[in-house]
């Protein structure tokens, strides 16, 4: 059976306190069996422990920001995300931090929660619990597979619903008023038929209707009175064939085209009493005038009158055709929904043009007839009666259809909102019909995947309930009290303080009497740590399977107690499946480092490494007022030395060489400078005098130091007098960048002046 997985890497921490946007780089060191994470106070240890606490509880710790996210990678390749299931390590992962103490130990009333261990009579129940636990572990893979399959099906279905809803919203111009929830509601109400599908042209028409901000203007109905084209053609043809029966004068008979001219001249001379021809000057006798009048006669007048009447009728028909033609709307003038299947109506302009050509031919022929009234004019240019009748009938039919379309268009104008709503419904029904098959298929896949997942989850739930019943049957917390007391007595070196059993937990006692609120911080630390260690093998757990995280388990301890705490931690947890120790205490860190250093990759090699040393690096990006923390490999100056002096000296040099003080560590520079100065003066200017007195002594000794630099160091001492060590640094110094820069230059100059050899050696050590 493969070993149980451990945490390989914290891959992402975002929006979680100082972990503003941490993402592990590709070459980030892996967590191994034994791990040390060192960081100053405020660098994110508590937050990181609460992420692990979330995995221990199987649910998000309430202390974590609700908007924060995290992701961890396990040694078997699985990942745990804050957005997914959180119970993969529940029961195997235990966390000691401030939350554990708050959840289990109540100092005010001097009580603690019970720790349950197995008694002899519970062995049978424990054996059954092991079998059930094995079944739960075996089922975990099926549970993960079924959950992943359901998630994939849901994700695919969700994406599909979103995309289809977005398409419908775009086509219908609905924006955010139509989304996946509306799509689900539409499919829940009804099914859609192939009749709902539209062609590309129909979709384009409906979309054009929706896109209109206002309806197209109304159109006037066309003049549909009869053209009379057939009768006009017949009458003109007869007129063109008409001639005068008698012409008296032989000379005029030979010149028919002059008849109209002679008629007009004769009428003019008579009207003006002219006796002499105005054209030739000869006498216009009465006999001659009478002969001309007889030759022309009334028939000629009637013929000319008929020609003029026919011309006026043709011109009237021409004007009528022009008026109708100019008022015929185009397709773009008519709303799409009104353009019925009678699309031939839009060919009317062509038919009217044909009629216009006939009228133009009539006018030309009448002009020829008027020029020579007594001559027959060839009417071959005119259509036959049948052709004229057919053309006139077609025009009348198309006029009727087009007026129907115009009427429908005008009604559409009056009902514009209803028309648009209908267009939207048609388009939406089209897309719903088009995507219905795929929608039902994906819906069925989600239902089937959920059913499979629920079956497995229910089985897992039943096993969990069975396991809980077995735990209830075998629980006893009395034996744990003895274990805790033995550790406390050994830890404190006396038996004055102990815990006693109650029906529902423990009671803290001093000298046999209940203790309420009078414990020292050291005693609290001892009780809390011993209590936690007693829980490791509670409820049938085995240490070799456990992942244990300790966050600063040495609060308020003196050096002796700290060393003892480390000893019992090492003894109790060295054989755990995985151990992660987090601390801000330099001495405790050095003890752990000495224990684990041989197992690191640098000393044991990548194939044999069992330990990892990490550092919570908290930096302040230029231009920002807040810090961000990152999980990095422990810096060489911390890893290789037991004092923080080398690391701080490295930061001071880095700050001094940075342009304009641009460094991610400016927030801790004033305190770091003071610590470097304290350590340097401790061996260079030994004695019990305070730091300020030592600086004054150096200034008085006249080492050639600039007085301005001495003042910069005085300013540093005054501002940072409240900071005893770097562990307490959680707020920004009041010193400006310029002041800090001056103090840095002054301190380095002072060290170089007082001990050039030491200064040069430290620069070599701190060289990258």
GICORRA-V597473 format. One record per residue. N is the residue number from 1. SS is DSSP state (H for helix, E for strand, C for the rest). NEAR is the number of other ideal C-beta (glycine too) atoms within 10 Angstrom. D_CENTER is the distance of its C-alpha to the mean C-alpha in Angstrom with 1 decimal. Layout:
{{N SS NEAR D_CENTER} {N SS NEAR D_CENTER}}
This chain:
{{1 C 5 42.7} {2 C 6 40.0} {3 C 10 39.5} {4 C 17 36.9} {5 C 18 33.6} {6 C 23 33.0} {7 E 22 30.1} {8 E 19 29.8} {9 E 18 27.1} {10 E 22 24.7} {11 E 18 21.7} {12 E 19 19.1} {13 E 27 19.5} {14 E 16 16.8} {15 E 15 17.3} {16 E 23 20.7} {17 C 20 23.4} {18 C 22 24.6} {19 E 26 22.2} {20 E 18 19.5} {21 E 11 17.8} {22 E 19 20.2} {23 E 12 19.6} {24 C 19 22.9} {25 C 10 24.1} {26 C 4 25.5} {27 C 6 29.0} {28 C 18 28.5} {29 C 19 31.7} {30 C 16 31.7} {31 C 24 32.9} {32 C 22 36.2} {33 C 18 38.8} {34 E 23 39.8} {35 E 23 37.4} {36 E 25 37.8} {37 E 26 35.0} {38 E 25 36.6} {39 C 24 35.1} {40 C 23 36.3} {41 C 16 35.8} {42 C 21 32.4} {43 C 28 30.8} {44 C 28 28.8} {45 H 22 31.3} {46 H 18 31.0} {47 H 22 27.2} {48 H 28 27.4} {49 H 26 30.2} {50 H 26 28.1} {51 H 24 25.5} {52 H 25 28.5} {53 H 25 29.8} {54 H 24 26.7} {55 H 24 27.6} {56 H 25 31.2} {57 H 18 30.6} {58 C 14 28.1} {59 C 11 25.8} {60 C 17 23.9} {61 C 19 26.5} {62 C 10 26.3} {63 C 16 26.9} {64 C 19 23.5} {65 C 12 20.8} {66 C 7 18.7} {67 C 8 15.4} {68 C 18 16.7} {69 E 15 16.0} {70 E 27 18.5} {71 E 19 19.5} {72 E 23 23.1} {73 E 20 24.8} {74 E 17 28.1} {75 C 17 31.2} {76 C 11 30.9} {77 C 8 27.5} {78 C 12 25.6} {79 E 14 22.7} {80 E 20 22.1} {81 E 13 18.6} {82 C 19 18.2} {83 C 8 15.8} {84 C 12 18.6} {85 C 12 22.4} {86 C 19 24.2} {87 C 14 27.8} {88 C 18 28.4} {89 C 22 30.8} {90 C 14 32.0} {91 C 16 35.8} {92 C 19 36.0} {93 E 23 34.2} {94 E 23 36.0} {95 E 23 35.1} {96 E 24 37.6} {97 C 25 36.2} {98 H 16 36.6} {99 H 19 34.7} {100 H 21 37.1} {101 H 20 40.0} {102 H 11 38.7} {103 H 12 38.0} {104 H 18 41.4} {105 E 20 43.9} {106 E 16 45.0} {107 C 19 47.3} {108 C 7 48.3} {109 C 12 50.0} {110 C 20 50.8} {111 E 19 49.2} {112 E 22 46.8} {113 C 15 45.1} {114 C 19 47.1} {115 C 26 46.7} {116 C 20 47.8} {117 E 22 49.9} {118 C 19 51.9} {119 C 14 55.6} {120 H 6 58.0} {121 H 10 58.0} {122 H 19 54.2} {123 H 11 54.5} {124 H 12 54.4} {125 H 19 51.3} {126 H 16 49.7} {127 H 13 50.6} {128 H 16 49.0} {129 H 22 45.9} {130 H 14 45.7} {131 H 12 45.9} {132 H 20 43.2} {133 H 16 41.0} {134 H 12 41.6} {135 H 15 40.5} {136 H 17 37.3} {137 H 12 36.6} {138 H 10 37.5} {139 H 16 35.3} {140 H 14 32.2} {141 H 9 31.6} {142 H 16 31.8} {143 H 16 29.5} {144 H 14 26.9} {145 H 13 27.3} {146 H 21 27.2} {147 H 17 24.1} {148 H 13 22.3} {149 H 16 23.6} {150 H 21 22.4} {151 H 13 18.9} {152 H 13 18.8} {153 H 21 20.3} {154 H 15 18.0} {155 H 11 14.9} {156 H 13 16.6} {157 H 21 17.6} {158 H 13 14.3} {159 H 12 12.7} {160 H 18 16.0} {161 H 21 16.0} {162 H 13 12.6} {163 H 13 13.9} {164 H 20 17.3} {165 H 21 16.3} {166 H 15 14.3} {167 H 14 17.5} {168 H 22 19.8} {169 H 18 18.0} {170 H 12 18.2} {171 H 19 21.9} {172 H 20 22.8} {173 C 14 21.3} {174 C 16 19.8} {175 H 9 16.3} {176 H 7 14.6} {177 H 9 18.0} {178 C 21 17.6} {179 C 16 15.0} {180 H 17 15.5} {181 H 10 17.8} {182 H 16 20.0} {183 H 24 20.2} {184 H 14 21.4} {185 H 9 23.9} {186 H 19 25.2} {187 H 18 25.9} {188 H 7 27.5} {189 H 7 29.9} {190 C 9 31.5} {191 C 10 31.7} {192 C 19 31.7} {193 C 10 34.6} {194 H 7 35.0} {195 H 7 36.7} {196 H 18 33.2} {197 C 14 32.3} {198 C 18 32.7} {199 C 9 33.7} {200 H 7 31.8} {201 H 9 34.3} {202 H 14 33.9} {203 H 16 30.1} {204 H 11 30.6} {205 H 18 33.2} {206 H 24 31.2} {207 H 18 28.2} {208 H 14 30.7} {209 H 21 32.0} {210 H 17 28.6} {211 H 11 27.9} {212 C 14 31.1} {213 C 4 31.0} {214 C 7 34.7} {215 C 18 37.2} {216 C 18 39.6} {217 C 10 43.0} {218 C 12 45.8} {219 C 20 48.4} {220 C 10 52.2} {221 C 13 54.0} {222 C 19 56.1} {223 C 11 59.9} {224 C 14 61.0} {225 C 10 64.8} {226 C 11 66.8} {227 C 22 67.4} {228 C 15 70.9} {229 H 24 70.4} {230 H 20 72.7} {231 H 15 75.6} {232 H 21 75.2} {233 H 24 75.4} {234 H 15 78.5} {235 H 16 80.2} {236 H 26 79.6} {237 H 18 80.8} {238 H 12 84.1} {239 H 20 84.5} {240 H 20 84.1} {241 C 12 87.0} {242 C 16 89.3} {243 C 13 92.5} {244 C 17 95.6} {245 C 7 98.6} {246 C 9 101.4} {247 C 20 101.6} {248 C 13 105.2} {249 C 15 105.2} {250 H 8 105.3} {251 H 10 103.8} {252 H 17 100.7} {253 H 14 100.4} {254 C 9 99.9} {255 C 13 97.2} {256 H 16 94.9} {257 H 11 92.1} {258 H 14 94.4} {259 H 22 95.0} {260 H 19 92.2} {261 H 11 93.4} {262 H 17 97.0} {263 H 19 96.0} {264 H 11 94.1} {265 H 17 97.0} {266 H 17 99.7} {267 H 13 97.8} {268 H 11 97.4} {269 H 18 101.1} {270 H 12 102.3} {271 H 8 99.9} {272 C 8 101.3} {273 C 6 105.0} {274 C 13 105.1} {275 C 10 108.3} {276 E 11 107.5} {277 C 13 104.5} {278 C 11 102.0} {279 C 8 100.9} {280 C 8 104.2} {281 C 7 106.6} {282 C 9 109.0} {283 E 9 110.5} {284 C 18 108.4} {285 C 10 111.3} {286 H 8 111.0} {287 H 8 111.9} {288 H 14 109.1} {289 H 15 106.6} {290 H 10 107.7} {291 H 13 107.5} {292 H 18 103.9} {293 H 15 102.9} {294 H 12 104.5} {295 H 21 102.7} {296 H 21 99.2} {297 H 15 99.7} {298 H 8 97.3} {299 H 16 95.5} {300 H 18 94.1} {301 H 13 92.7} {302 H 12 91.2} {303 H 20 89.5} {304 H 17 88.0} {305 H 10 86.8} {306 H 18 85.1} {307 H 21 83.4} {308 H 12 82.1} {309 H 13 80.9} {310 H 22 79.1} {311 H 17 77.5} {312 H 11 76.3} {313 H 18 74.8} {314 H 21 73.0} {315 H 14 71.6} {316 H 13 70.5} {317 H 20 68.8} {318 H 17 67.1} {319 H 11 65.8} {320 H 17 64.6} {321 H 20 62.7} {322 H 13 61.2} {323 H 11 60.0} {324 H 20 58.5} {325 H 16 56.8} {326 H 9 55.2} {327 H 13 53.8} {328 C 18 52.2} {329 C 18 48.4} {330 C 8 46.1} {331 H 10 43.3} {332 H 8 40.8} {333 H 12 42.8} {334 C 22 42.4} {335 C 22 39.3} {336 H 21 37.8} {337 H 20 38.6} {338 H 19 42.2} {339 C 16 42.8} {340 C 12 44.5} {341 C 5 46.0} {342 C 14 49.1} {343 H 11 47.5} {344 H 13 51.0} {345 H 20 51.6} {346 H 18 49.7} {347 H 12 52.6} {348 H 21 54.9} {349 H 13 55.0} {350 H 9 56.6} {351 H 19 59.2} {352 H 22 60.1} {353 H 11 60.5} {354 H 15 63.0} {355 H 23 64.9} {356 H 15 64.9} {357 H 12 66.5} {358 H 24 69.2} {359 H 23 69.9} {360 H 13 70.1} {361 H 18 72.5} {362 H 28 74.6} {363 H 15 74.8} {364 H 13 76.0} {365 H 22 78.6} {366 H 24 79.9} {367 H 12 80.2} {368 H 12 82.4} {369 H 25 84.4} {370 H 16 84.9} {371 H 14 86.3} {372 C 16 88.9} {373 C 23 89.3} {374 C 22 92.2} {375 C 13 90.3} {376 C 11 88.2} {377 C 22 84.6} {378 C 10 82.8} {379 C 18 79.9} {380 C 7 78.3} {381 C 13 75.1} {382 C 19 74.5} {383 C 20 72.7} {384 C 12 74.7} {385 H 13 74.9} {386 H 9 72.8} {387 H 15 70.1} {388 H 22 70.1} {389 H 16 69.9} {390 H 13 67.0} {391 H 20 65.0} {392 H 21 65.7} {393 H 12 64.7} {394 H 16 61.4} {395 H 21 60.6} {396 H 16 61.4} {397 H 15 59.2} {398 H 23 56.2} {399 H 23 56.8} {400 H 13 56.7} {401 H 17 53.4} {402 H 23 51.8} {403 H 17 52.9} {404 H 15 51.3} {405 H 21 48.0} {406 H 22 48.4} {407 H 13 49.2} {408 H 16 46.1} {409 H 22 44.0} {410 H 20 45.6} {411 H 14 44.8} {412 H 22 41.1} {413 H 17 41.2} {414 H 10 42.5} {415 C 14 39.8} {416 H 15 36.8} {417 H 8 34.3} {418 H 10 35.6} {419 H 21 35.5} {420 H 20 31.8} {421 H 13 31.1} {422 H 15 33.1} {423 H 22 31.3} {424 H 20 27.9} {425 H 13 29.4} {426 H 18 30.8} {427 H 23 27.6} {428 H 22 25.6} {429 H 18 28.4} {430 H 20 28.5} {431 H 22 24.9} {432 H 19 25.4} {433 H 17 28.6} {434 H 17 27.2} {435 H 21 24.5} {436 H 17 26.6} {437 H 9 28.1} {438 H 12 24.9} {439 H 20 23.4} {440 H 12 26.5} {441 H 12 26.6} {442 H 19 23.2} {443 H 16 24.0} {444 H 12 27.3} {445 H 17 25.8} {446 H 18 23.5} {447 H 13 26.7} {448 H 13 28.8} {449 H 20 26.5} {450 H 16 26.3} {451 H 11 30.0} {452 H 17 30.7} {453 H 20 28.4} {454 H 13 30.1} {455 H 12 33.5} {456 H 17 32.9} {457 H 17 31.3} {458 H 10 34.2} {459 H 15 36.6} {460 H 17 34.9} {461 H 11 35.1} {462 H 11 38.8} {463 H 18 39.5} {464 H 13 37.8} {465 H 11 39.9} {466 H 16 43.0} {467 H 21 42.3} {468 H 12 42.0} {469 H 14 45.3} {470 H 22 46.9} {471 H 19 45.7} {472 H 10 47.2} {473 H 14 50.4} {474 H 22 50.7} {475 C 17 49.5} {476 E 15 52.0} {477 C 19 51.2} {478 H 13 54.7} {479 H 16 55.0} {480 H 21 51.9} {481 H 22 53.8} {482 H 14 56.5} {483 H 16 54.2} {484 H 22 52.4} {485 H 19 55.7} {486 H 14 57.1} {487 H 19 54.1} {488 H 23 54.3} {489 H 16 58.1} {490 H 13 57.8} {491 H 21 55.1} {492 H 18 56.9} {493 C 10 60.4} {494 C 8 61.8} {495 C 12 61.7} {496 C 13 61.5} {497 E 20 57.9} {498 E 22 56.7} {499 E 25 54.8} {500 E 12 56.3} {501 E 16 55.1} {502 E 13 54.3} {503 C 6 53.6} {504 C 9 49.8} {505 E 17 49.4} {506 E 26 51.3} {507 E 18 53.2} {508 E 25 53.6} {509 E 16 57.3} {510 E 15 59.5} {511 C 9 63.1} {512 C 8 62.6} {513 E 10 61.2} {514 E 12 57.7} {515 C 20 55.6} {516 C 15 53.4} {517 C 9 51.5} {518 C 10 54.1} {519 C 18 52.7} {520 C 10 52.2} {521 H 10 48.9} {522 H 17 50.5} {523 H 20 51.7} {524 H 16 48.3} {525 H 22 46.8} {526 H 24 49.6} {527 H 26 49.1} {528 H 20 45.3} {529 H 24 45.5} {530 H 23 48.3} {531 H 24 46.7} {532 H 24 43.5} {533 H 22 45.6} {534 H 24 47.5} {535 C 19 44.3} {536 C 16 43.6} {537 C 16 45.8} {538 H 18 45.5} {539 H 16 44.8} {540 H 20 45.9} {541 C 14 43.5} {542 C 13 44.8} {543 H 14 44.1} {544 H 10 43.8} {545 H 13 40.6} {546 C 22 39.0} {547 E 23 36.2} {548 E 24 37.4} {549 E 25 35.6} {550 E 24 37.8} {551 E 25 36.4} {552 C 20 39.4} {553 C 23 42.1} {554 C 23 44.8} {555 C 19 44.1} {556 C 12 47.3} {557 C 21 49.6} {558 C 9 52.5} {559 H 9 53.0} {560 H 9 55.3} {561 H 17 52.9} {562 H 20 50.0} {563 H 14 52.0} {564 H 17 52.9} {565 H 22 49.3} {566 H 21 48.3} {567 H 12 51.2} {568 H 17 50.4} {569 H 24 46.7} {570 H 16 47.7} {571 H 10 50.3} {572 H 19 48.0} {573 H 19 44.8} {574 C 12 45.9} {575 C 12 45.9} {576 C 20 42.4} {577 C 18 40.0} {578 E 23 37.8} {579 E 26 38.4} {580 E 26 36.1} {581 E 26 38.0} {582 E 27 36.3} {583 E 22 38.5} {584 C 22 39.0} {585 C 19 42.7} {586 H 18 44.3} {587 H 14 47.4} {588 H 23 45.6} {589 H 23 43.2} {590 H 17 46.3} {591 H 23 47.9} {592 H 25 44.8} {593 H 19 44.5} {594 H 11 48.2} {595 H 17 47.7} {596 H 22 44.6} {597 H 16 45.3} {598 H 12 47.4} {599 H 17 44.7} {600 E 22 42.1} {601 H 18 41.1} {602 H 14 43.1} {603 H 12 46.3} {604 H 15 46.0} {605 C 9 44.0} {606 C 8 40.6} {607 C 6 42.3} {608 C 9 44.2} {609 C 19 41.9} {610 C 14 41.4} {611 E 22 40.2} {612 E 22 37.4} {613 E 24 37.6} {614 E 20 34.4} {615 E 21 33.8} {616 E 23 31.2} {617 E 20 30.9} {618 E 23 29.8} {619 E 18 29.3} {620 C 17 28.6} {621 C 12 26.7} {622 C 12 28.6} {623 C 6 27.6} {624 C 11 25.9} {625 C 8 27.8} {626 C 10 26.4} {627 C 23 26.9} {628 E 18 24.7} {629 E 24 26.2} {630 E 22 26.1} {631 E 24 28.0} {632 E 15 30.5} {633 E 17 33.8} {634 C 23 36.6} {635 C 16 38.0} {636 H 15 41.4} {637 H 18 43.1} {638 H 21 42.2} {639 H 17 42.7} {640 C 14 46.1} {641 C 13 47.7} {642 C 14 48.4} {643 C 13 48.2} {644 C 22 45.2} {645 H 19 47.4} {646 H 18 46.5} {647 H 23 42.8} {648 H 25 43.2} {649 H 25 45.6} {650 H 21 43.0} {651 H 23 40.4} {652 H 24 43.1} {653 H 16 44.0} {654 H 15 40.4} {655 H 23 40.0} {656 H 15 43.3} {657 H 9 42.4} {658 C 16 38.9} {659 H 6 38.9} {660 H 9 38.8} {661 H 16 38.1} {662 C 12 34.5} {663 C 20 33.8} {664 C 19 31.3} {665 C 18 34.2} {666 H 23 35.6} {667 H 21 34.9} {668 H 25 37.5} {669 H 25 39.9} {670 H 23 42.5} {671 H 24 42.9} {672 H 26 42.9} {673 H 27 45.6} {674 H 25 47.7} {675 H 22 47.5} {676 H 23 48.6} {677 H 25 51.4} {678 H 15 52.5} {679 H 15 52.7} {680 H 21 54.5} {681 H 22 57.0} {682 H 13 57.6} {683 H 10 59.3} {684 H 15 60.4} {685 C 16 61.8} {686 C 9 62.7} {687 C 10 64.0} {688 C 5 63.0} {689 C 13 62.3} {690 C 12 58.8} {691 H 18 56.4} {692 H 13 57.3} {693 H 13 61.0} {694 H 20 60.4} {695 H 22 58.6} {696 H 15 61.5} {697 H 13 64.0} {698 H 19 62.3} {699 H 17 62.4} {700 H 9 66.1} {701 C 11 67.0} {702 C 7 66.3} {703 C 11 64.3} {704 C 7 63.7} {705 C 17 60.2} {706 C 12 58.9} {707 H 8 59.4} {708 H 9 56.0} {709 H 19 54.4} {710 H 17 56.3} {711 H 14 55.0} {712 H 23 51.4} {713 H 25 52.1} {714 H 16 53.7} {715 H 17 50.6} {716 H 27 48.4} {717 H 18 50.9} {718 H 11 50.8} {719 H 18 47.1} {720 C 22 46.3} {721 C 12 49.4} {722 C 8 47.2} {723 C 18 45.2} {724 C 12 47.2} {725 C 16 44.8} {726 H 18 41.3} {727 H 19 40.3} {728 H 14 40.4} {729 C 21 38.2} {730 C 13 35.0} {731 C 9 35.3} {732 C 14 35.7} {733 C 20 39.2} {734 C 9 40.7} {735 C 22 42.0} {736 C 10 40.6} {737 H 14 39.5} {738 H 11 42.8} {739 H 16 44.9} {740 H 22 43.3} {741 H 19 43.9} {742 H 19 47.5} {743 H 27 48.0} {744 H 25 46.5} {745 H 15 48.9} {746 H 24 51.8} {747 H 23 51.2} {748 H 21 51.1} {749 H 18 54.1} {750 H 24 56.0} {751 H 20 55.2} {752 H 15 56.3} {753 H 14 59.5} {754 H 17 60.5} {755 C 15 59.7} {756 H 10 59.0} {757 H 8 59.3} {758 H 14 56.7} {759 H 18 54.4} {760 H 11 54.6} {761 H 11 54.2} {762 H 22 51.0} {763 H 14 49.6} {764 H 8 50.4} {765 H 15 48.8} {766 C 18 45.6} {767 C 8 45.4} {768 C 5 42.1}}
